[in-house]
Amino acid sequence: MQQLKASAAFSDTKPHYDLLDGLRGVAAILVLWYHVFEGYAFAANAPIIETPNHAYLAVDFFFILSGFVIAYAYDDRWGKSMSSGNFFKRRLIRLHPMVVMGAVLGVITFLLQGSVQWDGTHVATSAVMIALLCAMFFIPAVPGCSYEIRGNGEMFPLNGPAWSLFFEYIGNILYALFIHRFSNKALAVWTAVMGICLAFFTLTDYSGYGSLGVGWTLDSVNFIGGLLRMLFPFSLGMLVCRYFKPVKVRGAFWICSLVLICLFYVPFIPGLEPICYNGVFEMVCIMIIFPVLVWLGASGSTTDTISSSVCKFLGDISFPVYIIHYPFYYLFYAWLIKNQYFTFGETWEVATLLMAGNIVLAYLCLKLYDEPVRKYLAKRFMHKRQQAGSLH
């Protein structure tokens, strides 16, 4: 979530993995598309999101990308130009301005929606302001508390997808505290242990969801599941980076993008005995296919202006579009419920406008808000020597 372009922080002397930025953007756009269909399922009270069913795995893909680029950018800088304090300042400057923007947009759309929970209960303005304050400082809401204002248990009720960035922050903290110190062998053991734990959680359907769509709320099962969803792919991404050697591949961006689309469109796989069949597919994606896609993406390069422009644009908007789109989807969901619309065919004009509008807004937020704010914060809080590495 991650995760996302916000997870990259390359020094100026290192080559930039443009294709990974592009793939991050592709996954972010697919999340927008997935959330459109989440609205139809929500309105119809359906248990399964039909199309594209497995796009929630984009979060796990983001975590692998995050681990790869964090290791690439920082592993060789500890004890030299990098300290824990500098690392945390860099990550906050890179990530948090858009977190604040997502929270502000969330409160605006909630007020436009009438300040009501999904069951129609009116929410006091004081509770909305507390929810905004907590969202800006990234304090998650416990289900049922006064500032869990939507009434459906979201960790961040003003901007639901922020849950994945919450775990991204935890991953960054653990990386700075001890994971970066691991030798390659120690990291491999750590990653294997995390993989076994995630596989057990997934294959036994420990959450009872029939899928790995966990982490969005702060009950015990979702916290454990969200933590494992972050720790294993994040560590795996680091491991891939440490052992990475490029291979010759042509058209890597287009090949990897097509593979992601095909994976995310795989229908839900029913069956829980003797193991969760859908979980098998999820683990194959996370443990095998996603690392291969990251490896191929890091190996490839843009060889024409079209690919280069596409990857740059997608990389630029990947984090902004992920972190600001959902407040407007709340309005879309409320409209679907009010009018009893359950299919894309009934609402394709609005759905298309919703996606396009969020992409445009994300780009405007990036250029008019995020980049200027990060530039100011870097100048204000980072020494010149520390600013030598790009915050991108």
Secondary structure as GFF3:
##gff-version 3
##sequence-region A 1 392
A	DSSP	three_ten_helix	5	7	.	.	.	ID=ss1
A	DSSP	alpha_helix	18	44	.	.	.	ID=ss2
A	DSSP	three_ten_helix	55	57	.	.	.	ID=ss3
A	DSSP	alpha_helix	58	74	.	.	.	ID=ss4
A	DSSP	alpha_helix	84	112	.	.	.	ID=ss5
A	DSSP	alpha_helix	125	136	.	.	.	ID=ss6
A	DSSP	alpha_helix	162	177	.	.	.	ID=ss7
A	DSSP	three_ten_helix	179	181	.	.	.	ID=ss8
A	DSSP	alpha_helix	184	203	.	.	.	ID=ss9
A	DSSP	alpha_helix	220	243	.	.	.	ID=ss10
A	DSSP	alpha_helix	252	264	.	.	.	ID=ss11
A	DSSP	alpha_helix	277	284	.	.	.	ID=ss12
A	DSSP	pi_helix	285	289	.	.	.	ID=ss13
A	DSSP	alpha_helix	290	299	.	.	.	ID=ss14
A	DSSP	alpha_helix	305	324	.	.	.	ID=ss15
A	DSSP	alpha_helix	326	339	.	.	.	ID=ss16
A	DSSP	alpha_helix	344	365	.	.	.	ID=ss17
A	DSSP	pi_helix	366	370	.	.	.	ID=ss18
A	DSSP	alpha_helix	371	381	.	.	.	ID=ss19
A	DSSP	three_ten_helix	386	388	.	.	.	ID=ss20
###
